[in-house]
Amino acid sequence: MCALSLGTPYVPPHRLLASVLDGDTTLAGIVVTELRVPRLVLALIAGACLGAAGLVLQEALRNPLAVPEMLGVSSGAALGVAAPLVLTLSLPAAVQPLLAIGGAALGGGLTLLAAGLGRSPSAVLLTGAAVAAALQAALLVLMVMADQLDLQLIYRYLLGSLSARTWDDVTGLWPWLLVAVPALVLCAPVLSVMRLGDEDAEALGVRAQRARLAALAIAVVLIAPVTAVCGPVAWVGFLAPHLARWFNPAAGAVRWLPWSAAWGAVVVGVADVPARLALAPVETPAGAWTALLGVPAGVALMRSGGRGRAARRRPVTPTDAREPLYGSRRTASGTADEFPRAGTCTEVRGSEPGRGGPSGAVPPASGTAGTEDAR
């Protein structure tokens, strides 16, 4: 409601439906139907794609910090789109998603190759941070080469902006969504198995290395078209999965995936409102707001989730550790011999060779019923 009503001109909420029905006959109808509605739809689609991609990467690598910004995927996609703009290459708009996919695949592929094709999740994350830094350095070189006008466009694009987006930008995402959504449905059960670890996944018939490569490919298909349209909207793939886990910690990847997409849509949709109105008439990039609010919120969710899991764990006491040594045991005849628990054995006065220890506590002999007087 705020995204559609607030701004210049202001459209009261009760006039929104009439403005949409009026279409291009009034100023309010043009602003709502041609500017605000496609911008809101694009924000929801972009947030859902980034949120789902973040969960796929985190579950495949078994690391809550595995986000597109730290694996070279977002930086590679941004480099693929920004390079033709700086080099003054005239390319049709339909080619931009392909360039973004190529750049994202390049960044993710370099990460996996440098980390040994994804054999170690921690190595993938650390190597991805290095690859992302290298790609961002290449972007800085392009920004130095650009003129003043291109520099402003690249700077706004790299921060992730939804400004001046139309229905053409929205319709350009549908072919990629038709490919990514079925792949996500097939990928979700595999992600649940990947959480068990590589060895257990291999025992259950899932090849961990191939599954990790497939997860990266799905993340590339989700991230690259969105990055081609509105730039790398930062840290949505980090915050949305943690929100999904925090609200339903007992679920698995199959249930977390739709909720992560929904929370990603909410995060980008909400962040676009202050991006458009906070410094009006100047618009700020939506990616600046998602990074400003997403990182501390995600860290707080991680801390609260860790404390909740620690509180739910039952501490193991020394009595529990010794309990199997002094429990009931079945004899050959099928009867249960009841042994006293630790600390309840009878005392021995004096000492006998081979009987008891310094404390004199002696477990009863096998085959007796109840406790035995050792005096």
C-alpha atoms as one frame of an Amber mdcrd trajectory, in Angstrom:
protein
   0.000   0.000   0.000   2.814   2.421   0.820   4.671   1.543  -2.385   1.612
   2.315  -4.505   0.202   5.320  -2.636   3.151   7.400  -1.402   5.133   9.700
  -3.624   4.437  12.498  -6.085   1.605  12.506  -6.914   0.095  11.062  -3.758
  -2.713   8.607  -4.478  -5.045   7.866  -1.544  -5.465   4.161  -0.828  -9.187
   4.274  -1.600  -8.382   5.710  -5.039  -5.849   3.075  -6.049  -8.348   0.742
  -7.699  -9.959   3.593  -9.610  -6.527   4.803 -10.746  -5.666   1.363 -12.075
  -8.973   1.107 -13.889  -8.555   4.583 -15.370  -5.230   3.526 -16.857  -3.547
   6.187 -18.958  -6.445   8.624 -18.876  -5.247  10.426 -15.736  -1.885  11.358
 -14.271  -2.462   9.186 -11.202  -3.414   6.249 -13.404  -0.239   6.590 -15.498
   2.003   6.853 -12.421   0.425   3.868 -10.664   0.068   1.468 -13.593   3.216
   2.332 -15.557   5.708   3.169 -12.794   4.737   2.007  -9.322   3.067  -1.335
 -10.048   5.866  -2.693 -12.291   8.445  -1.441  -9.802   6.692  -3.246  -6.958
   6.297  -6.433  -8.999   9.974  -6.327  -9.966  10.978  -5.812  -6.324   8.954
  -8.852  -5.246  10.323 -11.072  -8.025  13.908  -9.959  -7.456  13.669 -10.466
  -3.709  12.137 -13.942  -4.127  14.899 -15.010  -6.527  17.672 -13.700  -4.269
  16.146 -15.225  -1.144  15.759 -18.654  -2.758  19.287 -18.488  -4.203  20.713
 -17.607  -0.789  19.067 -20.631   0.825  20.298 -22.925  -1.963  23.881 -21.760
  -1.496  23.775 -21.936   2.307  22.319 -25.432   2.367  24.580 -26.773  -0.393
  27.715 -25.439   1.322  26.406 -26.027   4.881  27.437 -22.524   5.885  25.065
 -19.726   6.991  27.465 -17.116   5.593  27.396 -18.479   2.025  25.746 -15.618
   0.145  25.986 -14.589  -3.530  28.096 -11.553  -2.598  30.821 -13.770  -1.097
  30.988 -16.401  -3.845  31.735 -14.204  -6.843  28.288 -14.755  -8.376  26.870
 -11.250  -7.929  30.167  -9.545  -8.738  30.584 -11.619 -11.887  27.065 -10.812
 -13.068  27.606  -7.095 -12.438  30.908  -7.219 -14.332  29.250  -8.873 -17.307
  26.662  -6.093 -17.540  28.936  -3.124 -16.741  31.752  -4.017 -19.153  29.803
  -3.383 -22.404  28.514  -0.097 -21.007  32.010   1.214 -20.297  33.474  -0.137
 -23.519  30.624   1.540 -25.480  29.427  -1.692 -27.053  25.968  -1.371 -28.566
  24.037  -4.464 -27.532  20.276  -5.137 -27.423  18.570  -5.281 -24.055  17.710
  -8.963 -24.517  21.415  -9.838 -24.428  22.018  -8.338 -20.978  20.676 -11.355
 -19.047  22.985 -13.596 -21.081  25.961 -11.389 -20.237  24.984 -11.443 -16.577
  24.646 -15.235 -16.609  28.039 -15.541 -18.269  29.663 -13.279 -15.677  27.947
 -15.054 -12.791  28.957 -18.454 -14.146  32.520 -17.172 -14.545  32.675 -15.968
 -10.935  31.091 -19.116  -9.498  33.172 -21.394 -11.720  36.400 -19.708 -10.692
  35.390 -20.120  -7.062  34.753 -23.851  -7.395  37.856 -24.476  -9.482  40.086
 -22.615  -7.053  38.512 -24.467  -4.117  38.975 -27.918  -5.677  35.576 -28.240
  -7.363  33.668 -27.734  -4.132  35.065 -30.603  -2.121  35.290 -28.524   1.042
  32.451 -26.092   1.861  34.689 -23.893   3.980  37.280 -23.733   1.206  34.568
 -22.726  -1.265  33.474 -19.854   0.954  36.970 -18.510   1.575  37.941 -18.829
  -2.069  34.690 -17.176  -3.123  35.476 -14.144  -1.003  38.840 -13.825  -2.760
  37.271 -14.216  -6.221  34.597 -11.642  -5.372  37.294  -9.189  -4.280  39.144
  -9.711  -7.568  35.997  -9.145  -9.626  35.176  -6.013  -7.646  38.688  -4.755
  -8.378  37.983  -5.294 -12.089  34.791  -3.272 -11.672  36.778  -0.435 -10.096
  39.115  -0.440 -13.087  36.103  -0.105 -15.388  34.772   2.767 -13.305  38.100
   4.579 -13.685  37.878   4.167 -17.464  34.286   5.418 -17.681  33.283   9.010
 -18.323  31.213  11.060 -15.885  27.793  10.047 -17.194  28.622   6.343 -17.398
  30.232   6.513 -13.968  26.987   7.703 -12.383  25.023   4.964 -14.132  27.484
   2.262 -13.102  27.631   3.488  -9.507  23.850   3.438  -9.147  23.656   0.063
 -10.865  26.298  -1.551  -8.652  24.357  -0.596  -5.536  21.159  -2.169  -6.839
  18.450   0.236  -7.960  14.840  -0.214  -9.057  14.545   3.297 -10.430  12.831
   3.808 -13.822  11.932   0.140 -14.271   8.965  -0.680 -16.520   6.890  -3.672
 -17.569   9.506  -4.581 -20.177  12.001  -5.276 -17.415   9.482  -7.474 -15.621
   8.511  -9.508 -18.680  12.194 -10.141 -19.450  12.489 -12.225 -16.272   9.713
 -14.737 -17.003  11.697 -17.056 -19.347  14.395 -17.467 -16.705  11.842 -18.085
 -13.972  10.268 -20.873 -16.042  13.654 -22.596 -15.974  14.587 -21.847 -12.357
  11.342 -22.751 -10.563  11.176 -26.424 -11.668  14.889 -26.755 -10.909  14.261
 -25.443  -7.385  11.461 -27.968  -6.832  13.769 -30.806  -7.832  16.687 -29.390
  -5.843  14.938 -28.998  -2.479  14.973 -32.698  -1.417  18.646 -32.988  -2.390
  19.458 -29.989  -0.208  17.917 -31.789   2.766  20.290 -34.703   2.188  23.279
 -32.391   1.699  22.802 -31.026   5.215  23.893 -34.398   6.604  27.417 -33.980
   5.238  29.244 -35.275   2.195  29.891 -38.773   3.547  26.306 -39.371   4.643
  24.996 -37.898   1.389  27.242 -40.259  -0.592  25.936 -43.169   1.482  22.358
 -42.175   0.589  23.154 -42.047  -3.107  23.716 -38.292  -3.584  27.005 -37.305
  -5.170  27.963 -34.283  -3.119  30.314 -32.722  -5.636  27.823 -32.872  -8.502
  24.995 -31.712  -6.266  27.050 -28.701  -5.196  27.757 -27.817  -8.834  24.055
 -28.149  -9.663  23.128 -25.912  -6.731  25.548 -23.270  -7.960  24.054 -23.491
 -11.462  20.543 -22.962 -10.083  21.744 -20.013  -8.011  23.332 -18.489 -11.122
  20.075 -18.795 -13.077  18.227 -17.108 -10.211  20.695 -14.304  -9.530  22.002
 -13.309 -12.953  18.740 -12.143 -14.638  17.818 -10.111 -11.565  21.280  -8.562
 -11.460  21.036  -7.718 -15.162  17.838  -5.735 -14.552  18.300  -4.018 -11.202
  21.900  -4.660 -10.181  23.220  -6.661  -7.227  20.742  -5.942  -4.411  23.040
  -6.733  -1.523  22.568  -9.199   1.356  18.994 -10.234   0.590  20.278 -13.775
   0.089  21.796 -13.580   3.567  18.840 -12.198   5.511  15.904 -14.055   3.923
  17.095 -17.634   4.726  17.794 -16.676   8.329  14.316 -15.216   8.665  12.858
 -18.456   7.289  14.868 -20.538   9.770  14.144 -18.261  12.715  10.356 -18.497
  12.288  10.384 -22.278  11.700  13.601 -23.740  13.134  12.385 -27.350  13.153
  11.659 -27.499   9.420  13.972 -28.562   6.620  15.103 -27.210   3.289  11.875
 -28.220   1.559   9.813 -25.940   3.819  12.440 -23.246   4.183  12.729 -22.697
   0.428   9.299 -21.085  -0.219   9.517 -19.093   2.995  12.973 -17.835   2.099
  11.650 -16.655  -1.271   8.694 -14.966   0.441  10.900 -13.185   2.984  13.254
 -12.064   0.236  10.315 -10.495  -1.604   9.222  -8.750   1.586  12.718  -7.418
   2.310  13.209  -5.872  -1.141   9.646  -4.557  -1.312   9.972  -2.855   2.055
  13.473  -1.510   1.360  12.346   0.121  -1.887   9.927   2.436  -0.059  12.580
   4.444   1.874  14.859   4.197  -1.163  12.251   6.123  -3.131  11.003   8.505
  -0.444  13.679   9.078   2.226  15.628  11.729   0.298  12.905  12.763  -2.168
  13.075  14.025  -4.846  16.449  12.198  -5.048  16.180   8.409  -5.086  18.663
   6.233  -3.243  19.530   2.671  -4.368  17.476  -0.065  -2.760  20.624  -2.170
  -2.319  22.025   0.421   0.068  19.019  -0.035   2.373  19.070  -3.830   2.206
  22.764  -3.847   3.115  22.319  -1.239   5.839  19.513  -3.127   7.556  20.102
  -6.687   6.373  23.561  -7.351   7.784  22.856  -6.420  11.445  19.447  -8.074
  11.319  20.954 -11.282   9.901  23.692 -11.363  12.534  21.112 -10.862  15.290
  19.016 -13.732  13.892  22.078 -15.986  13.800  22.907 -15.206  17.431  19.355
 -15.729  18.638  19.065 -18.958  16.658  22.294 -20.287  18.146  21.169 -19.482
  21.684  17.827 -21.151  21.083  19.460 -24.353  19.859  21.869 -24.359  22.806
  18.993 -23.932  25.262  17.092 -26.818  23.709  20.025 -29.195  24.098  19.879
 -31.359  27.242  23.179 -31.225  29.125  24.913 -34.569  29.712  25.619 -35.093
  33.433  28.217 -37.431  34.917  25.393 -39.658  36.136  24.070 -39.963  32.575
  27.556 -40.803  31.316  27.935 -43.695  33.820  24.357 -44.867  33.538  24.889
 -47.643  30.946  27.397 -49.351  33.268  24.875 -49.721  36.047  21.536 -50.395
  34.421  19.339 -53.432  33.980  20.786 -56.280  31.914  19.242 -59.352  30.419
  20.673 -62.697  31.454  20.800 -65.880  29.424  17.578 -67.034  31.040  15.746
 -63.917  29.892  15.320 -62.398  33.339  16.448 -58.846  34.008  19.132 -58.322
  36.618  18.628 -54.932  38.244  21.941 -53.262  39.011  22.117 -50.234  41.264
  22.926 -46.956  39.526  26.155 -45.090  40.059  26.588 -43.921  43.598  24.037
 -46.407  45.083  26.242 -49.484  45.493  26.686 -50.879  48.994  29.751 -50.058
  50.994  32.491 -52.541  51.834  34.103 -52.493  55.225  37.723 -53.293  54.907
  39.334 -54.260  51.646  39.526 -57.533  49.798  41.811 -58.310  46.895  40.069
 -57.735  43.585  36.922 -56.376  45.172  36.073 -52.708  44.676  38.323 -49.694
  44.500  39.468 -47.043  46.898  35.917 -46.049  47.674  34.850 -49.591  48.334
  31.917 -49.401  45.909  31.313 -52.800  44.338  28.802 -53.650  41.637  26.882
 -56.800  42.523  27.761 -60.103  40.955  25.991 -61.286  37.821  22.977 -63.479
  38.323  21.850 -62.041  41.674  18.580 -60.325  42.165  18.717 -56.965  43.768
  21.722 -55.749  45.762  24.284 -57.883  47.563  25.747 -57.452  51.015  29.499
 -57.665  50.549  30.460 -57.752  54.205
